[in-house]
Each structure stands twice: as C-alpha cells, then as structure tokens.
Amino acid sequence: MADAGHHCADHARPAPSGDGSDEPLDELYVPAAPGRGPLGLLRELFLAPVKAYQRFISPALPRSCKYEPTCSHYAVDAVRSHGVCRGTVLAAWRILRCNPWSHGGYDPVSAQRLFRSRRPASPS
C-alpha cells in the first residue's frame, strides 16, 4: 500500500496510462480537494489515521499495492468524494480486492460501480 516517492495525498503525481504499462500520461493525478465547513472538517479528522499511515508508516514499507492509486490514496479520495460512510465502504472493498490473485492496475474512485452517481437524471 505504500507509494514510493509520494506519501502524502496532497502531492500531484503522474497518472498511469491505464493500459497496463508503467508509462504515465501527460496529465497529473490531483486528488480531490478537502471539503469546507463542519462536514469537511469531520472528513479530514476521519482521514487523519490514513494520512498518518501515509506519512509515517508507508515510507518504511516496500510498495505492495497492485493498484494505482494506492489503497490509502483511494481511501482518501473515496471519503472526500463520497462522504465518510460510502467512502469507507469503497475503501474497504478496495482493500479486499488488493490481494495476490487480483490483476491490479489503474482503478480510480471515479470508476467505482458499487454506488450509483448522485447526478440528477437528464430530462428526456
């Protein structure tokens, strides 16, 4: 789950190409910005243990996550974009999928299929 070179969710890093190669795209992967107000503060407090892991524990461990973004970055992005409850479910599901038998690869929060999008239906 460690991310060699970038351990903090606040750093931009090259986005993977998504085709299985290790060649990054020209774009930068920028995690979702923290929300403002009391709910944003609650989310950031909830994410504090994950950020502590990213900053203090992850650098001491070899990279073992088969996915990009790493599981800890995925958890931060999921909680910031879907809220604490749904984001925790998505993060737990991702950790369960990160095993020796998975294929891994590029798996952003935006590609999740567990929860439907909250976008309103377009008029027909």
DRENMI-713595 format. One line per 8 residues: number of its first residue (from 1); for each residue z, x, y of N, C-alpha, C. Coordinates in pm, whole numbers, padded with zeros to 5 digits, always signed. Last residue first. Layout:
DRENMI-713595
NUM> Z,X,Y,Z,X,Y,Z,X,Y ~ ...
end
This chain:
DRENMI-713595
124> -02068,-03569,+01394,-02199,-03575,+01326,-02291,-03669,+01397 ~ -01844,-03334,+01542,-01898,-03471,+01536,-02037,-03470,+01475 ~ -01662,-03103,+01340,-01761,-03126,+01445,-01817,-03268,+01430 ~ -01313,-03095,+01291,-01446,-03124,+01236,-01540,-03153,+01352 ~ -01113,-02827,+01421,-01147,-02969,+01413,-01290,-02986,+01360 ~ -00966,-02569,+01227,-01066,-02608,+01325,-01099,-02756,+01311 ~ -00801,-02465,+01041,-00744,-02568,+01127,-00843,-02614,+01233 ~ -00927,-02417,+00710,-00925,-02381,+00851,-00869,-02496,+00932
116> -00719,-02434,+00420,-00835,-02475,+00497,-00818,-02433,+00642 ~ -00595,-02170,+00220,-00570,-02275,+00319,-00699,-02308,+00391 ~ -00725,-01999,+00041,-00608,-02074,-00003,-00577,-02191,+00089 ~ -00918,-01822,+00104,-00962,-01956,+00064,-00846,-02045,+00020 ~ -00979,-01563,+00347,-00890,-01633,+00253,-00942,-01773,+00225 ~ -01114,-01421,+00536,-01189,-01460,+00417,-01104,-01537,+00315 ~ -00932,-01346,+00729,-01030,-01449,+00765,-01111,-01497,+00645 ~ -00801,-01133,+00614,-00733,-01262,+00617,-00834,-01374,+00646
108> -01038,-00936,+00419,-00964,-00970,+00540,-00898,-01107,+00530 ~ -01110,-00727,+00201,-01054,-00861,+00185,-00971,-00897,+00309 ~ -01296,-00491,+00035,-01270,-00548,+00166,-01228,-00693,+00151 ~ -01133,-00381,-00273,-01242,-00390,-00176,-01198,-00452,-00045 ~ -01042,-00490,-00606,-01011,-00440,-00472,-01128,-00461,-00378 ~ -01046,-00566,-00868,-01156,-00482,-00821,-01127,-00423,-00683 ~ -00753,-00550,-01078,-00833,-00610,-00972,-00942,-00512,-00928 ~ -00589,-00423,-01256,-00706,-00492,-01311,-00793,-00557,-01204
100> -00366,-00318,-01121,-00463,-00226,-01181,-00590,-00293,-01232 ~ -00341,-00529,-00822,-00292,-00478,-00950,-00398,-00389,-01013 ~ -00310,-00745,-00602,-00324,-00600,-00593,-00261,-00539,-00718 ~ -00240,-01009,-00630,-00376,-00971,-00667,-00397,-00820,-00668 ~ +00017,-01010,-00526,-00003,-01042,-00669,-00141,-01001,-00718 ~ -00045,-00961,-00260,+00030,-00859,-00336,+00017,-00884,-00486 ~ -00175,-01204,-00197,-00249,-01077,-00190,-00178,-00969,-00272 ~ +00035,-01381,-00220,-00081,-01397,-00308,-00163,-01268,-00311
92> +00197,-01289,-00011,+00247,-01283,-00149,+00131,-01294,-00249 ~ +00028,-01345,+00208,+00068,-01207,+00180,+00118,-01192,+00036 ~ +00013,-01627,+00191,-00108,-01546,+00179,-00075,-01401,+00144 ~ +00285,-01688,+00233,+00218,-01729,+00108,+00093,-01645,+00087 ~ +00315,-01586,+00492,+00394,-01529,+00382,+00332,-01565,+00247 ~ +00141,-01756,+00632,+00115,-01613,+00628,+00191,-01544,+00515 ~ +00272,-02002,+00607,+00142,-01982,+00542,+00108,-01834,+00530 ~ +00517,-01928,+00754,+00515,-01988,+00619,+00383,-01961,+00547
84> +00440,-01804,+01004,+00531,-01740,+00910,+00517,-01797,+00768 ~ +00086,-01816,+01092,+00226,-01851,+01104,+00308,-01792,+00992 ~ -00172,-01723,+01082,-00144,-01849,+01013,+00001,-01894,+01026 ~ -00185,-01482,+01229,-00292,-01581,+01244,-00260,-01716,+01182 ~ +00049,-01339,+01171,+00009,-01358,+01311,-00097,-01467,+01325 ~ +00047,-01341,+00893,+00157,-01407,+00964,+00118,-01433,+01109 ~ -00191,-01194,+00847,-00176,-01331,+00795,-00066,-01406,+00869 ~ -00139,-00942,+00964,-00248,-01026,+01015,-00233,-01171,+00972
76> +00075,-00860,+00798,+00093,-00872,+00943,-00014,-00965,+01001 ~ -00053,-00859,+00546,+00065,-00944,+00570,+00087,-00966,+00719 ~ -00249,-00663,+00586,-00290,-00801,+00557,-00174,-00896,+00586 ~ -00087,-00441,+00610,-00164,-00483,+00727,-00212,-00628,+00709 ~ +00008,-00435,+00345,+00103,-00453,+00455,+00031,-00495,+00584 ~ -00229,-00399,+00197,-00148,-00520,+00178,-00050,-00542,+00293 ~ -00499,-00275,+00405,-00392,-00259,+00307,-00307,-00386,+00301 ~ -00811,-00453,+00454,-00696,-00376,+00499,-00588,-00371,+00392
68> -00876,-00328,+00140,-00883,-00293,+00281,-00892,-00423,+00359 ~ -00714,-00258,-00176,-00782,-00344,-00079,-00784,-00281,+00059 ~ -00560,-00112,-00335,-00701,-00113,-00368,-00782,-00192,-00267 ~ -00300,+00104,-00243,-00358,-00029,-00229,-00509,-00021,-00253 ~ -00200,+00358,-00239,-00216,+00295,-00369,-00279,+00157,-00362 ~ -00150,+00670,-00096,-00220,+00542,-00082,-00242,+00483,-00220 ~ +00182,+00801,-00152,+00035,+00813,-00160,-00029,+00675,-00147 ~ +00445,+00785,+00098,+00387,+00746,-00030,+00237,+00772,-00033
60> +00529,+00834,+00353,+00581,+00922,+00249,+00520,+00894,+00112 ~ +00421,+00631,+00512,+00371,+00768,+00527,+00417,+00863,+00417 ~ +00578,+00401,+00421,+00439,+00418,+00385,+00387,+00561,+00403 ~ +00829,+00425,+00554,+00817,+00442,+00409,+00674,+00475,+00369 ~ +00793,+00400,+00839,+00885,+00498,+00781,+00865,+00524,+00632 ~ +00586,+00217,+00914,+00616,+00334,+00996,+00696,+00441,+00922 ~ +00572,+00016,+00722,+00451,+00086,+00763,+00482,+00217,+00836 ~ +00843,-00067,+00717,+00781,-00009,+00597,+00658,+00073,+00637
52> +00855,-00172,+00975,+00942,-00059,+00939,+00888,+00011,+00815 ~ +00675,-00383,+00946,+00641,-00274,+01037,+00728,-00151,+01011 ~ +00824,-00537,+00768,+00692,-00487,+00727,+00652,-00370,+00815 ~ +01052,-00598,+00922,+01065,-00518,+00800,+00931,-00461,+00751 ~ +00923,-00746,+01143,+00992,-00618,+01164,+01011,-00538,+01035 ~ +00823,-00999,+01112,+00738,-00888,+01069,+00806,-00751,+01082 ~ +01018,-01157,+01225,+00992,-01173,+01083,+00912,-01054,+01028 ~ +00982,-01080,+01490,+01109,-01049,+01422,+01093,-01059,+01271
44> +00727,-01188,+01531,+00746,-01043,+01539,+00878,-01000,+01475 ~ +00784,-01462,+01504,+00690,-01396,+01413,+00712,-01246,+01413 ~ +00957,-01497,+01721,+01005,-01522,+01585,+00914,-01454,+01483 ~ +00780,-01444,+01931,+00895,-01357,+01912,+00951,-01373,+01770 ~ +00610,-01661,+01899,+00557,-01526,+01886,+00669,-01425,+01862 ~ +00786,-01867,+01957,+00730,-01857,+01821,+00671,-01718,+01796 ~ +00846,-01815,+02231,+00951,-01808,+02129,+00896,-01797,+01987 ~ +00569,-01617,+02368,+00665,-01726,+02366,+00763,-01713,+02251
36> +00264,-01510,+02207,+00359,-01508,+02317,+00455,-01625,+02301 ~ +00162,-01323,+01915,+00169,-01442,+01998,+00274,-01427,+02106 ~ -00011,-01011,+01882,+00109,-01093,+01864,+00109,-01210,+01961 ~ -00356,-01004,+01781,-00252,-00975,+01881,-00130,-01063,+01855 ~ -00488,-00887,+01473,-00459,-00999,+01564,-00345,-00961,+01658 ~ -00632,-00554,+01463,-00550,-00663,+01413,-00524,-00769,+01519 ~ -00952,-00441,+01459,-00840,-00458,+01551,-00758,-00576,+01502 ~ -01176,-00220,+01345,-01088,-00325,+01296,-00969,-00331,+01390
28> -01476,-00157,+01519,-01338,-00120,+01491,-01263,-00242,+01441 ~ -01813,-00100,+01398,-01711,-00177,+01468,-01573,-00122,+01435 ~ -01976,+00038,+01230,-01962,+00091,+01365,-01852,+00021,+01443 ~ -01814,+00060,+00907,-01909,+00002,+01001,-01888,+00066,+01138 ~ -01763,+00338,+00681,-01716,+00236,+00775,-01831,+00180,+00859 ~ -01820,+00392,+00341,-01877,+00412,+00473,-01829,+00303,+00568 ~ -01752,+00361,+00083,-01644,+00401,+00173,-01694,+00424,+00314 ~ -01893,+00064,-00067,-01895,+00205,-00030,-01779,+00235,+00064
20> -01868,-00207,-00093,-01812,-00124,-00200,-01814,+00024,-00167 ~ -01948,-00339,+00128,-02043,-00332,+00018,-01995,-00243,-00095 ~ -01775,-00329,+00339,-01772,-00450,+00257,-01867,-00445,+00140 ~ -01729,-00125,+00521,-01860,-00188,+00520,-01864,-00314,+00437 ~ -01421,-00135,+00709,-01500,-00098,+00593,-01629,-00177,+00591 ~ -01372,-00039,+01047,-01378,-00147,+00949,-01460,-00101,+00831 ~ -01160,+00217,+01172,-01294,+00171,+01136,-01286,+00061,+01031 ~ -00881,+00093,+01365,-00938,+00183,+01266,-01075,+00131,+01227
12> -00625,+00078,+01608,-00757,+00036,+01565,-00807,+00138,+01464 ~ -00278,+00016,+01564,-00386,+00112,+01578,-00518,+00049,+01536 ~ -00078,-00162,+01506,-00128,-00164,+01642,-00244,-00066,+01664 ~ +00025,-00127,+01257,-00074,-00233,+01272,-00134,-00236,+01412 ~ +00055,+00207,+01154,+00103,+00102,+01242,-00008,+00000,+01263 ~ -00057,+00406,+01014,+00054,+00336,+00952,+00104,+00222,+01036 ~ -00317,+00592,+00936,-00285,+00483,+01027,-00177,+00397,+00962 ~ -00316,+00798,+00741,-00361,+00824,+00876,-00323,+00717,+00975
4> -00338,+00588,+00470,-00338,+00726,+00512,-00393,+00739,+00654 ~ -00140,+00337,+00410,-00268,+00355,+00474,-00269,+00495,+00534 ~ +00013,+00212,+00115,+00014,+00298,+00232,-00127,+00314,+00284 ~ +00000,+00080,-00119,+00000,+00000,+00000,+00000,+00085,+00126
end
